[in-house]
Structure formats: structure tokens, C-alpha cells
Amino acid sequence: MQQMRHRPGGTGWIRRWGGGQPAAHAAMAAAVALWGVSFLVIKVTVSEVPPVTMAAIRFLMASLLLSVLLRRMEPGAKVERPDRRRMALAGLLGITVYFYCENKGMTLTTASNAALITAIIPILATGLDLALNRTRLSPVRSAGLLLAAAGTFLALTAGGQLASAPGHLLGNLFIACAMTAWVFYTLVNKALGSRYSGLLMTASQTRWGTLFLLPAALAEYRQWGMFSAGAWVNMAFLAVCCSAGCYFLYLYALQRLDVTVTTMYLNLVPVVGVVCGWLALGETVHPVQLAGGVLILAAIGVVQRSGREPAAGEEAGSGQGRPHTG
């Protein structure tokens, strides 16, 4: 999915890593593949581990890993007191609310549906940017947003075909709420990105988000049990590869590729998620939902080519451009 227009500070240690554009393309492709697979992994895991508990365990692992990396890569880096509330708010939106809604939604809908719905993030971000800045819409941008609205309706509801599967519809709405939380999260981050590195922001916000997740996870204690080794491996994979590893892959690529190229890569995440759900779980997606996804991607192309920089939420100089799952 996750956006800010600038590139982050405090990333000299990433610039010093070798490799040119081929390596950057490989890193970006790997990040897209991992984010796409994450929908499948979450869907499998929430069938055993309560959804909020799973998020809390995942981000507890990620917090520990990111804290170690921050101390090693940026010793002495810290958040100034006036910015702590904003960091906490970002963690609440981008970790707690996002993953509460996404994991709850994944218990009700399919991994393919969830991946497809993430395509709405750039359009939501553009709409929010326009509303806050009171930008006058050009005819082309107006057409793009209308196209996106139609595609979103089809992706969420399958043109009314999900009426017979209210659980899927509710799950899709949970996923849409997660995407909305993410857009507000990137908006909060805009004021922080010029003062802090992506690593410090990610580590701090992950810690805050984990802290806020713990009370909700405790409310699921009646559903706790002895989770299988497979479930623990899945949660570790999400923490290490998708929450921490993809951050570095994405930031490495962003230092070497044009922002337009990385954005086009990010638009492939829903495609990878849908294919993984189909191949691994035998999930089906209504043709009208696929048509909705195509309309959303077409709308993104129209809006991005209409003469303005990406809105907050479309690109992530700090590594916040995609949701931490996918």
C-alpha cells in the first residue's frame, strides 16, 4: 500500500551499500513479492491466532528488531519531546488501528479481496490531499477520481453480489477502514519526515502501536491457546520480512530508482496478493471485483499523470509508503 514527497534523512548508511539499478529493481521486486504474500500469511495465521493477538505478537517482535537496528545504525537518535505525541498518534493510526481493522477483516473476507482493496490507498490519499488543500480539480483528475470511486464500489461489493455473503462484505469494509487509517497516518507523518530518519520514525511508531495493541489483545485471552510452530513461524516471517525487511528493501530501491518507478512497482502488490490467494488457498474473486481493481489502477495512472506530485500516501520517502503488511 503507504505518502511523503521528500526522501528521508539519516540514510547515508543505506547509500553506502553497493549495487546499481539492477540491484535496486531486484530489491523492489522482492519487497512487492513479500508484501503480496503477506496477505496469504495473515489469512492462514488468523485461522489459529486471534487477530489482534497476532498483530500484537508480530509487532512486539518487529519492535525489538527495529530497536536493535536503530541503536546499531543510528546511535543516539531520539524523538524530541514536542514530537512524541505526534509519533504516538502515528503509531496508533498506522499500527494499532490499521492492523486491528485489517486482521479483523481477514477473519471475514479472503486474502485476495484484502489485497485487491489495498489498491485504493493512492486514491484515498489524493482525495484527502485535495480536500485539505482545497485544490481545484481539473477535468482529468475529476474523471480519475470518479473512475476510482466506481472501481472501489465494485471491488468492495462485487456489484451487489456479496449480498449473499455478508461476512465478506463486512470483512471488505474492515479492510477499507484500515486503508483509510493508513492515509491519515501518512498525513501525520508529513510533519515528521523532515526532522527524523525513516528508521527512527518506523521504530518509534512501531513501539507506540504495539503498546496500544496490547490492551485489545488481552481482551482476546479466552481465545488463547498453545499456538502451533507454524503460526509462530508465520508471525516471525511477518515481523522480520514484511515489517522490517521490506522497509530496508524499499528504502534501498528508493535511493536508486525514480519515485515514479517505485510507485508503479507498489501498484503490483494487490496483483501478487490476488494471485497468491488463488494459487495457495483456491480463493476466487468475482470478475466484477477484478474489473473494479483494473478501474482503480487505471484511475491511479490518470491521477498520477495529471500534472501534480503524488499526494501524501502515494509515495513513501521514509519507507512508510506501504502498509506494514502488504
C-alpha positions as CSV (number, residue, x, y, z in Angstrom):
1,M,0.0,0.0,0.0
2,Q,1.9,3.7,2.3
3,Q,2.9,9.4,1.2
4,M,5.7,11.9,1.6
5,R,7.2,13.8,-1.3
6,H,10.7,14.0,0.1
7,R,13.4,11.4,0.6
8,P,14.4,10.7,4.2
9,G,17.4,12.0,6.0
10,G,19.7,9.8,8.1
11,T,20.0,7.1,5.4
12,G,23.7,7.5,4.5
13,W,24.4,4.0,5.7
14,I,21.9,2.7,3.0
15,R,23.5,4.9,0.3
16,R,26.9,3.3,1.1
17,W,25.6,-0.1,0.3
18,G,26.8,-1.3,-3.2
19,G,24.7,-2.1,-6.2
20,G,23.2,-0.1,-9.0
21,Q,19.8,0.0,-10.7
22,P,19.6,-3.8,-11.3
23,A,20.1,-4.5,-7.6
24,A,17.5,-1.7,-6.8
25,H,15.0,-3.3,-9.2
26,A,15.6,-6.7,-7.6
27,A,15.1,-5.2,-4.1
28,M,11.9,-3.5,-5.1
29,A,10.6,-6.7,-6.7
30,A,11.4,-8.7,-3.6
31,A,9.6,-6.1,-1.4
32,V,6.5,-6.3,-3.6
33,A,6.5,-10.1,-3.6
34,L,6.8,-10.2,0.2
35,W,4.1,-7.6,0.8
36,G,1.8,-9.5,-1.6
37,V,2.5,-12.8,0.1
38,S,1.8,-11.3,3.5
39,F,-2.0,-11.3,2.8
40,L,-1.9,-15.0,2.4
41,V,0.2,-15.5,5.5
42,I,-2.1,-13.3,7.6
43,K,-5.2,-15.2,6.3
44,V,-3.7,-18.5,7.3
45,T,-2.5,-17.3,10.7
46,V,-5.7,-15.7,11.9
47,S,-7.4,-19.0,11.4
48,E,-5.5,-20.1,14.5
49,V,-4.3,-17.0,16.4
50,P,-6.8,-14.3,17.4
51,P,-6.4,-11.4,15.0
52,V,-5.4,-8.6,17.5
53,T,-3.2,-11.0,19.4
54,M,-1.5,-11.9,16.2
55,A,-0.8,-8.2,15.4
56,A,0.5,-7.6,19.0
57,I,2.9,-10.6,18.8
58,R,4.1,-9.6,15.3
59,F,4.8,-6.0,16.2
60,L,6.4,-6.9,19.5
61,M,8.9,-8.9,17.5
62,A,9.3,-6.1,15.0
63,S,9.7,-3.5,17.7
64,L,12.6,-5.5,19.3
65,L,14.3,-6.0,15.9
66,L,13.9,-2.3,14.9
67,S,15.1,-1.1,18.2
68,V,18.3,-3.1,17.9
69,L,18.8,-1.9,14.3
70,L,18.2,1.7,15.3
71,R,20.8,1.5,18.1
72,R,23.3,0.0,15.8
73,M,22.7,2.1,12.7
74,E,21.8,5.5,14.3
75,P,23.2,5.5,17.9
76,G,21.9,8.5,19.8
77,A,18.9,9.1,17.6
78,K,15.9,10.1,19.6
79,V,12.5,11.8,19.2
80,E,12.3,15.3,20.7
81,R,9.7,15.8,23.4
82,P,7.4,18.1,21.4
83,D,7.1,15.4,18.7
84,R,6.3,12.4,21.0
85,R,2.5,12.9,20.8
86,R,2.6,13.0,17.1
87,M,4.7,9.9,17.0
88,A,2.2,8.2,19.3
89,L,-0.7,9.3,17.1
90,A,1.1,7.9,14.0
91,G,1.7,4.6,15.8
92,L,-2.0,4.5,16.8
93,L,-3.2,5.0,13.3
94,G,-0.6,3.2,11.3
95,I,-0.1,0.2,13.5
96,T,-2.9,-0.2,16.0
97,V,-6.0,0.9,14.1
98,Y,-4.6,-0.3,10.7
99,F,-3.9,-3.8,11.9
100,Y,-6.9,-4.1,14.2
101,C,-9.1,-3.5,11.2
102,E,-7.1,-5.5,8.7
103,N,-6.7,-8.6,10.8
104,K,-10.3,-8.4,11.9
105,G,-11.3,-8.1,8.2
106,M,-9.1,-11.1,7.2
107,T,-11.1,-13.3,9.5
108,L,-14.2,-12.5,7.5
109,T,-13.0,-12.0,3.9
110,T,-10.4,-13.6,1.6
111,A,-6.8,-12.7,1.2
112,S,-7.5,-11.9,-2.4
113,N,-10.2,-9.4,-1.6
114,A,-8.0,-7.8,1.0
115,A,-5.1,-7.4,-1.4
116,L,-7.4,-6.0,-4.1
117,I,-8.8,-3.4,-1.8
118,T,-5.4,-2.0,-0.9
119,A,-5.3,-0.5,-4.4
120,I,-7.5,2.3,-3.1
121,I,-4.8,3.9,-0.9
122,P,-3.3,6.3,-3.5
123,I,-6.9,7.5,-4.5
124,L,-7.9,8.0,-0.8
125,A,-4.7,9.9,-0.3
126,T,-5.3,12.1,-3.3
127,G,-8.9,12.8,-2.2
128,L,-7.7,13.7,1.3
129,D,-5.0,15.9,-0.1
130,L,-7.5,17.7,-2.4
131,A,-9.9,18.2,0.5
132,L,-7.3,19.6,2.9
133,N,-5.6,21.9,0.4
134,R,-8.9,22.9,-1.4
135,T,-7.2,22.2,-4.7
136,R,-9.3,22.9,-7.8
137,L,-9.9,19.7,-9.7
138,S,-9.0,19.6,-13.4
139,P,-11.4,17.6,-15.7
140,V,-8.8,14.9,-16.0
141,R,-8.4,14.5,-12.2
142,S,-12.1,14.6,-11.7
143,A,-12.5,11.8,-14.2
144,G,-9.8,9.8,-12.5
145,L,-11.4,10.1,-9.1
146,L,-14.8,9.2,-10.5
147,L,-13.3,6.2,-12.1
148,A,-11.7,5.2,-8.8
149,A,-15.0,5.6,-6.9
150,A,-16.6,3.2,-9.4
151,G,-13.8,0.7,-9.1
152,T,-13.8,0.9,-5.3
153,F,-17.5,0.2,-5.2
154,L,-17.1,-2.9,-7.5
155,A,-14.0,-4.2,-5.5
156,L,-15.8,-3.8,-2.2
157,T,-19.3,-5.1,-3.1
158,A,-18.8,-7.1,-6.3
159,G,-21.6,-5.0,-7.7
160,G,-24.0,-6.3,-5.1
161,Q,-23.0,-10.0,-5.5
162,L,-21.7,-10.1,-1.9
163,A,-25.2,-9.6,-0.5
164,S,-25.4,-13.3,-0.2
165,A,-22.1,-13.3,1.7
166,P,-22.5,-10.6,4.3
167,G,-19.3,-11.8,6.1
168,H,-17.2,-11.0,3.1
169,L,-18.8,-7.6,2.7
170,L,-18.2,-6.7,6.4
171,G,-14.6,-8.0,6.1
172,N,-14.1,-5.8,3.0
173,L,-15.4,-2.8,4.9
174,F,-12.9,-3.5,7.7
175,I,-10.1,-3.6,5.2
176,A,-11.3,-0.3,3.7
177,C,-11.2,1.2,7.2
178,A,-7.7,0.0,7.6
179,M,-6.7,1.7,4.3
180,T,-8.4,4.9,5.5
181,A,-6.4,4.8,8.8
182,W,-3.2,4.4,6.8
183,V,-3.9,7.5,4.7
184,F,-4.4,9.6,7.9
185,Y,-1.2,8.0,9.3
186,T,0.8,9.2,6.3
187,L,-0.7,12.7,6.8
188,V,0.5,12.8,10.4
189,N,4.0,11.6,9.2
190,K,4.4,14.5,6.7
191,A,5.4,16.9,9.5
192,L,7.9,14.4,11.0
193,G,9.7,13.2,7.9
194,S,11.8,16.4,7.5
195,R,13.2,16.0,11.0
196,Y,13.7,12.3,11.5
197,S,15.0,9.4,9.6
198,G,12.7,6.7,8.3
199,L,14.3,4.2,10.6
200,L,13.8,6.3,13.7
201,M,10.2,7.0,12.7
202,T,9.4,3.4,11.9
203,A,11.0,2.1,15.2
204,S,9.3,4.7,17.4
205,Q,5.9,4.4,15.8
206,T,6.0,0.6,15.9
207,R,6.7,0.7,19.6
208,W,3.8,3.1,20.2
209,G,1.5,1.0,18.0
210,T,2.5,-2.2,19.8
211,L,1.8,-0.6,23.2
212,F,-1.7,0.4,22.1
213,L,-2.4,-3.1,20.7
214,L,-1.7,-4.9,24.0
215,P,-4.9,-4.0,25.8
216,A,-7.0,-5.1,22.8
217,A,-5.0,-8.3,22.6
218,L,-5.6,-9.0,26.3
219,A,-9.4,-8.8,25.6
220,E,-8.9,-12.0,23.4
221,Y,-7.3,-14.0,26.2
222,R,-10.2,-16.5,26.2
223,Q,-9.2,-17.5,22.7
224,W,-5.5,-18.0,23.6
225,G,-4.0,-21.5,23.5
226,M,-0.9,-23.3,22.5
227,F,-0.2,-21.9,19.1
228,S,1.4,-24.2,16.6
229,A,5.0,-23.9,15.4
230,G,3.7,-22.9,12.0
231,A,1.8,-20.0,13.5
232,W,4.9,-18.7,15.3
233,V,6.9,-19.1,12.1
234,N,4.3,-17.1,10.2
235,M,4.3,-14.3,12.8
236,A,8.1,-14.2,12.7
237,F,8.0,-14.0,8.9
238,L,5.6,-11.1,9.1
239,A,7.7,-9.3,11.7
240,V,11.2,-9.9,10.2
241,C,10.5,-9.9,6.5
242,C,7.4,-7.8,5.9
243,S,7.7,-5.2,8.7
244,A,11.4,-4.8,9.0
245,G,13.0,-6.4,5.9
246,C,10.7,-4.8,3.4
247,Y,11.4,-1.4,4.9
248,F,15.1,-1.8,4.1
249,L,14.5,-3.2,0.6
250,Y,12.1,-0.4,-0.2
251,L,14.4,2.3,1.1
252,Y,17.4,0.8,-0.8
253,A,15.4,0.9,-4.0
254,L,14.1,4.4,-3.4
255,Q,17.6,5.7,-3.1
256,R,18.4,4.4,-6.6
257,L,15.2,4.5,-8.6
258,D,12.9,7.3,-9.7
259,V,9.9,7.8,-7.5
260,T,7.6,7.0,-10.4
261,V,9.2,3.6,-10.9
262,T,8.8,2.6,-7.3
263,T,5.2,3.8,-7.3
264,M,4.4,1.6,-10.3
265,Y,6.0,-1.4,-8.5
266,L,3.8,-0.7,-5.5
267,N,0.7,-0.9,-7.7
268,L,1.6,-4.6,-8.3
269,V,1.2,-5.6,-4.6
270,P,-2.6,-6.2,-5.0
271,V,-1.9,-8.3,-8.1
272,V,0.6,-10.5,-6.2
273,G,-1.9,-10.8,-3.3
274,V,-4.7,-11.9,-5.5
275,V,-2.6,-14.5,-7.3
276,C,-1.2,-15.9,-4.0
277,G,-4.8,-16.3,-2.6
278,W,-5.8,-18.1,-5.8
279,L,-2.8,-20.4,-6.0
280,A,-2.4,-21.3,-2.3
281,L,-5.9,-21.2,-1.0
282,G,-8.0,-21.7,-4.1
283,E,-9.8,-18.4,-3.5
284,T,-12.0,-17.0,-6.1
285,V,-12.5,-13.3,-6.9
286,H,-15.7,-12.2,-8.7
287,P,-14.9,-11.0,-12.2
288,V,-16.6,-7.7,-11.4
289,Q,-14.2,-7.2,-8.5
290,L,-11.2,-7.7,-10.8
291,A,-12.8,-5.2,-13.1
292,G,-13.0,-2.8,-10.1
293,G,-9.3,-3.4,-9.4
294,V,-8.5,-2.6,-13.0
295,L,-10.5,0.6,-12.8
296,I,-8.7,1.7,-9.6
297,L,-5.3,1.0,-11.2
298,A,-6.3,2.9,-14.3
299,A,-7.5,5.8,-12.1
300,I,-4.2,5.9,-10.3
301,G,-2.4,6.2,-13.6
302,V,-4.7,9.0,-14.7
303,V,-4.3,11.0,-11.4
304,Q,-0.5,10.5,-11.3
305,R,-0.1,11.8,-14.9
306,S,-2.4,14.8,-14.4
307,G,0.5,17.2,-13.6
308,R,1.0,17.1,-9.8
309,E,3.4,15.3,-7.4
310,P,2.0,12.3,-5.6
311,A,-0.2,13.2,-2.7
312,A,0.5,12.2,0.9
313,G,0.0,8.5,0.9
314,E,1.2,7.8,-2.7
315,E,4.9,7.5,-2.1
316,A,7.0,7.0,0.9
317,G,10.3,8.6,1.1
318,S,10.6,7.4,4.7
319,G,9.7,3.8,4.0
320,Q,6.1,4.4,5.1
321,G,4.6,4.1,1.6
322,R,3.1,0.7,2.0
323,P,1.1,-0.7,4.8
324,H,3.3,-2.9,7.1
325,T,1.6,-6.0,5.7
326,G,1.3,-5.6,2.3
